Structure formats: structure tokens, C-alpha cells
Amino acid sequence: RVLPGMQAAFVEIGLQRAAFLHESDLSQRERERCADSGIGALFRDGQEVTVQVAKDPLGSKGARLTTEISLPSRFQVYMPFNPVCGVSQRIESEAERLRLKHLAEAFQQEYRTGGYIARTAAESGDEFALRADMLFLYKLWGSIEPRIQQAATPSLLYEELPLAVRAVRDLYRTKAEKIRIRVDSRETHARLLSFANEFIPEITSQIELYTGEHPIFDLYAVEDEIQKALARKVQLKSGGHLVFDQTEAMTTVDVNTGGYVGGRNLEETIFKTNLEAAQAIARQLRLRNLGGIIIIDFIDMQDEEHKRQVLQALEKCLEKDHAKNAVSEVSALGLVQMTRKRTRESLAHILCEPCSVCGGRGVLKTAETTCLEIFREIIREVRQFNVQELMVLASNEVVGRLLDEDADRVSELEAFLRVSIRFRVETQYTQENYDIVLL
């Protein structure tokens, strides 16, 4: 379905919600074609189109699509429809950037292929290994391309490697020494060995099959880390703490000194807490996979040099992050605003669901609030139906309050309405649930 007013199209890709394709996510060639006439000149309702998922469905939004196809591998990203060759911004050496770019351009001319972008792992990589990686991607695209004409619509033409293999491919660094990759699944272990033998032979000996009695998550306290990453409050070693609140529009992080009272003076205490918080926040953003707009409320600092150092510490810690991010200066309100690219749901959205009791609000009405609602509802019911007796069904907490702290109010209400009110505990009711039955 093409929407010229939004310069976008909704595409049916076989999921529950239609996916979203915006003009800015088109390939360079397609953007040039619709620069003057708009997206309607390129697509029409009902047309078949080859797309790649750029972002998974997030919340109530469908998947974000692009027609700029790209295939990642160990050292390179191949773009069959884009002739430009580039290098990851994380590679800082100008000489190394030129070497990698010239290598990609030479391969491109030799095989008449699309463009390549050298990934961070390609830095100082062997020329033979880099060329082998580019050849693999070129052949992979050669196997995908014929399916475009033959497949029904919608169809899956190609999907990324399994999570375990992707983790080894993307997270392993040649500079890391004495690492071990331990797997408790024979099937996954065999798959990792096969992948490593072909693409990263130097780590084959470091991939181990774990056969111990204790769960592997318990062995490395992974379960505890997951629980901490789902908690709202994160304790700092100094005694301070962070509070994470995730909303539809943004994520807020509040920094507090908590029980930390060290330091020579208050300003020094605040500065040290903020420095530690900057490191912890960068790590938590990765663990929780938080994206979009993030607002950090550091403890107010008076010293401009302290503000600069805290911001610098945050930016340095964020350099380790694989997700693209941008950090602004400290605002007039003392807040640090930043963005982090979001392509998948956060850890909390993947592992949790909204509470069936509070509906995701995170709070419940107090027993007193529910009792006051019950009083008002009784008045409505009696005046509408002119009854002499009724029964209130509610939770144990609410009924307990009605018979204890609010017993005088109940007596006054009975006298005022000239009705008899009875109560019954319903164990399945939450503190907000109640029913009024006319007898």
C-alpha cells in the first residue's frame, strides 16, 4: 500500500503487522528515480518488491524495511546494488583504511561486483582471508539472486546465521587472548566448529563442549546478570545507584549517591559517583539493549571541568558499543541527552510481558482508593435500582479495610442510603478488582 503523503509504503511480508518502507530507506538508485515524482513513481499498490528487514518489529510498530540489500560476513559487508566501497569508522589508522579500500576496489573490478564495506574485524587482516571473505559473499548473493524471480510472494529468500554463530562472528576479536567459547549443546558446538574451521580457524581449539552437571548459566552467574539487567535499580560499587525507567518515547536514567558519603567534600563525592555511573550506564545500555532517545540525569555538578570529564568518560565507554550512538552536551537542566540505534526489542521486552494485574503501569491503586470507589459505586447502584440489600465482592486487603479502618464510613453509608451492605472475600481478585451484587 503506497502512501505518497508520507513518502512511504506498507509492505506485506507475512508477519502479523505490515512492514514499513520509507523513501529514505530506498537504494541510492531508487532514491534518485523518485527524487522529483515521489515514491508513487517507483511503487504501486499490489506490486512485488525485494526488501531486507532493517529493524525488527518494535512494540506496536511493524518491521522497518530497506531495498538497500546488504550481506554481512566476518570481515566485510557486501552491497550488491551499491558500487561504493568503504571502511568502518572504528578503524582509525589512515594507512589501514586506504589498504582495505584499495583491496575492496581491486576485487570489485576483478569480479565486477557491487560494493564492500570493511568491518572493524578486518583491521590488520590477512589479504588472502579478506579476499576469501569477499568471494564468499559474492557467491552467496549469486545463490540468492535466482530465487527472487522464482519465489512466491511473500517468501523468505535468505536469513541471518543463528545467534550463536553470529555472536562468534561479530564479537570475537583477534586481539583477545586466552578466551574460551563454551557451549552446552552438541548441535550448536558442531555448528560453531564448522563455521570456525571455514572462516576463523585460529579459534577452533578454543571452542569447547561443556558437559558438566551444573547448568552453564549457573557456572558463570549468567542468571544473576539477567536478573540485574531486568531490575529497575542498579547498585554501584561506591554505594550509589542508578534507576532505569523505560517508556514508549524514551528511556530515562537517574543517578543517585545513595549510601555513598565518601570524598573530601560534597562536590568530590558527586563527581566520583557520576564517573562510576558513566561506566555502569554504558554497560547497562548494551546489556539491556536500550535504544532510541535516552536521557541521563547525572547528579548536579557545579564544576565545569567535572562535567566535561564525566561526559568524556561516558563517550569513551560508549566506544565499545556495537550500536551506533550520539551524545549531546550537558543541557541547561543538567541532563545528558543521547541516542542509541535500536534494531531489536530491548531485553525487558523480549523476556517480560506487561503485568496482568496493573496492565504495565507498574503501580496499583491503594486499598483505600478502591474502598472510596466502592462507596461511590454503591451510591450509584442504590439510587438507580432502589435496592434494600447488596454484597461487595473484593480482595482480602480491601474487605479487611472496609471492616476495620472504614467500618464507621460503611455504617454511615448504610444509614444514609437505608440499605444493608455485606462483604465477601474473593481470593482471585486483585486490589483494584471488585463487584457489587444486588440482593
N, C-alpha and C positions, 0 to 999 in steps of 0.2 A: 504494500500500500504506500504510494508515493504522496508526500506532504510538501508541496512546493513552498508553502508559507514558513515551514521550519527548515527548509533545505535538507530534508531527511526522508528516510523510507523505513517502514517497519517490514521486517523480513521473516517469513515463516520458516524456521529451521528445525521444526519437530519437537520443540520444547513446550512447556506449559504456557509461557508468555512469548509473544513475538519479539524478535531481537531488533535492535536499533542501529541503523546505519546512517551516519551524518555525513554531510558533504566534506567536512574536514578529515574524515577517515577514508576517503577515496584515494586511489593511487594517484601519483602525480599526473600521469597522462589523462586520467578521468577528470581530475580537478580542472585541468586546462580546457577540456572539452565542454564542461558545464560552467565555466567562469562567467560567461555572458548570459546564457539562457537559463541557468539554474539546473537543479538536479532532475527536473522533469524532462530535460532534453536527453538525459542519459538512461533513465529508467521509466518503466510504465507499470501500471498495476498488472499483476499476474506474471511478470517476466521472471525467468530463471536467472540467478546470479551466483557466482562463486565467491564465497566470503570466508573470512577467518575470524574466529572469536578472539577479540582483543581483551574483553573483560567478561568474567563470569557474571551471571545474574546476581544482583545485589539488592537484598530487601525486596521491595515491590517492583524494582526495575528489571527489565529483561536484559539479556546479554548485549554487550556493545560489540559491534562488528567493524571490520575493515576489509577493503578489497586489496590492500597493500599486503599481499601474501609474503610471509617470511618463515623460514625453516631454521631453527637453531640446532647447533651441534656443539661439540666440545669446545672448539676454538673459533667457530665462525657462525654468522647468521646469513643465510642465503635469501636474496630477494629476487625472484625470477622476473618480475616486471619492472624492476628499478635498476638502471645501469650504473648507479653511483656506488663507488667503493669507499668505505670509511673505517674508522678505528674508534674503539671505546674511549670515552673521555677519561676513564680512570687510568689509562696508560699515559703517563706524563712525559716520558722521555721523547723528545722530538725526533731523535735519530731512530728510535724503535718504531715510532708512528710512521715515519717515512718508509722504513723497511717493510712493515706489514702492508702498507697501502700499495707499494710497488709490487709486492708479491701477489696481492689480490688482483691488481690490474693486469699483470702478466698472465695469470691463469685465466682471467676473463677474456683476454684477446685470443689466447690459445684455443679455448673451448667454445668461444662465442656464447658466453653465459650471461646471466643477469649480474646484479651487484652483490658484493660481500661486505659485511662489517666484522672486523676482527674483535672478538670478545676479550675481556680482561685476561682470561686464561691463556690467550695467545702470546702474551708478553714473553719475550726471550724464547719462544717456542722454536723447535727444530723445523727447518724449511720443508723437509720431507713430510713430517707429521701434519703441518699446516696445509700442504697441497693435498695430502690424502683426505683431510677433513673436507676441503672444498670439493674434491671429486666425489666423495660420498654424498654430499648434499645435492650436487648436480645430478647424480644418478637417482637419488631419492625423488627429486622433482620429476625426473623422466618417467618414474613409475607411477607418479600421481597424476600427471597431466592427461594421459589417455582416459582415466576414469571420469574426468569432467564431462566428456561427451557421452559416455556410456551409462552413467549412473542415473537412477530415478531421482525425483525431487520430492521431499528433501532427502539427502543422503550424506552420510559421513564419509568423506574422502580420505582423511588422514587425521590421526590424533597423536598427541604428545606421548612420550615414553612414560611408563609407570613412575609413580612418585619416588620409589627407592632408587631407580636408575637415574632419574632427573637430579636427585639430591647428590649422588656421586658425581654426576657430570658437572653440575653447576657449583657445588660447594667445595669440591676438592681443589686444593692449591698445591702446585709443585713445590712451593717453599715450605709447606708444612712437613715437619719431620716427626717420626715415631708415632704416626697416627694409626689407629685401628678402626676398621669398619666391621662391626659385629652385627650379625643377622640371626634371628631365631627361627627363620623359615627356610626349609631346604629348597623350596621352589624359588624364592627370592634370591637366595645365596647363589644358586646355579645361574640365574639370570644376570646377577651382578658380575659373576666371574666371566660369563660370556661377553658381556659388554666391555669389561675391563681388558680382557685379552685382545679385543679388537681395537679399542680406542685409547686406553690408558694402561698399557702393560706393566708400567712401573709400580702400580698399586695392587696388582693381583695377589701378591703374597700378604698384603695387609687386610684382605677380606676374609673374615673368619665366620664359621658357623657356630653359633652359641648353642650348646646342648645341656646347659646346667639345669638344676632342679628349680631354682628360683626364677620367677618372671624377669626378663631382661630389663623391663622398666623399673622394677624394684632394685635391681643391681646398681643402676645409675641414678636412682631417685628421680626418674622422669615423671612419675605420677605426682610427686610433690611439686615439681616445677609447673606442671599443668594446673594444679590447684592454685598455685600462687599467681599464675598468669590469668586465671579466671576471677581472682579476688579483686574487689574494688580498691582495697587498700594494700599498698606495697611498703613494707618496712625497709628503712635504710639502716646501714650498719651503725651509723652515728647515733641512732635513736629517733631521727626524724622519720617522716613517712610521706608517701605520695598517695593521692586519691584520683582514680580514673573514673570519669563518667562519660559513657558513650551514648550519644543521641543520634537522631536521624540526620541532623545538619552537620554536626561536628563532634569532636572528642575534646574534652577539657581535662587538664591535668593540674591538680592543685598541690603545691609543695608546702609542707608544714615542718617546723622544727621538732614538734612532738616533745619527747623527753630529753632532747639534746640541749644541754645548757653549757657546754664546754666553750673554749675560746677565751681570749683575753678580754673581749668586750662584746657587746651585742652585735655590732656590725661584722666582726670577725666570725662570730657564731653563724650568722645568717649567710655570709659568704661561703663558708665551708659546707654548710648544708646544701646550698644551691649548686656548688661544684659537684658534690656527690650525687645530687638529684639529676644533674645533666647527664651523667653517665648512666644512671639507672633508667632514665626516661628513654634514652636511645635504645637500650637493650629491650625494654618493655614494648616499645613500638614494634620491634622486629618479632618478639615472641608472640605478641597479641595480634600481629598483622593489622595494625590500625592504620587506616588511610583517610584521605580527604583532608578537610581542614582540622588542624589540631591547635588548640590554644593552651599555652603553658603559663600558669600563674606562679612564677617564682616568688619567693619571699622578697618584699620590697627592699632594695638596696639604695643607699644614698651615694655611695662612691661610684663615679662613672667608670673608673678603672675596673672595679669589681664586676660591673655589668658587662663590660667588654670581655673580661676573662671568662665569665660564665657562658656568654654567647659563643665564644670561641671554643670552649670545651664541648658544648653541645654540638657544634658543627663538626668538630674533629671526630666525635664519637659516631655521628651520623654517616661519616665517610665509609664505615664498614657495611652500611646498609645496601642491599642489592636494589631496593626500590628507590626510584628517583624521588628526591625531596628538595625543598627550598625553604630557607629560614629567613624571616624578616628581622629587622632591628627591634629592640625593646620599645614598645609603644609608650605613649604619654601616660597610660594607665598602668604601666609596669608589666604588661603582658608580652609574651613572645608568640607570634603567630607563625605557623609553618604549614606546609602541605606535604603530604606523602602519597605517592601514586598508589591507587587502590585498584587491583585487578581481580582480587578474590575477596570473599567474605572474611571478616575477622574471626579469630579463634573462638570468641564467645558466640558468634552467630552460627558457627559450624557445630560446636559441641553442646550448645544450650538451646532452649526454646523459651518463649515467654511463659511466665508463671501462670498456671491455670487459676490461681487464687486472685492475684492482683492484676492480671492481664498485661504484665510487663511494666506497670507503673513503678514497681519497686517499693510501694507503700500500701498499707491497709488503713481503712477508717478505724478509728478507735472504737472500743465498745460503747463509750459514752455517745459518740456521734451516731452510731447505729440505733441506740436507745431513743435519741431525740427524733430520728427519722420514724421510728416505730410509733412514737406518740402522735406525730403529725398524721401518719397514715391511719391510725385508729380514729382520729377525729374525722377524717375524710370518709372512712367507711361507715361510721355510725350515722353521720348526717346524710349520707346518700341512701343507706338501706334501712335505717331506723331499727337496729337490732338491739337485743337485750343482753346478749352474751357472745363473747368471742374468745378465740385462743390464739396466742402468739407462739409460732414455732421459730426457734433461733438457736444459735450456738450456745455452748455451755457458758462461755465468757459473758455473752450478752444477757442470757437468762439470769445468771448469777448476779449481775449488776442490777437488773430490774427488781430482783427480790431482796437486794441488800441496800446499796447506796441510793437507788432510785425508788425504793419502796414507798416513800412519802409522796413522790410525784405520781406514782401509779394510783395510790389511794385518792389523791386529789382529782385525778382524771376520771376515775370511776364515779366519784361523787358528782363531778361536773357534767358528765355525759349520761349518768344513771345507767351504767352498764356494768356487767361483771367480766373481768379480764382474767383469763387463765394462761398458764405458761407451760411449754413443753420443750425439753432439750432435744435437738436433732444433731446427733454426732457427726453427720456428714456435712453439715452447714459450716461455712467459713464465718469469720467475724462480721462480714458485710451482708451475709445472706439472712433473710427472714421471710416468713409468710404469715399472713393474718387470716385465720379461718373463721367465718361467721357461723355460730351455732344456733 
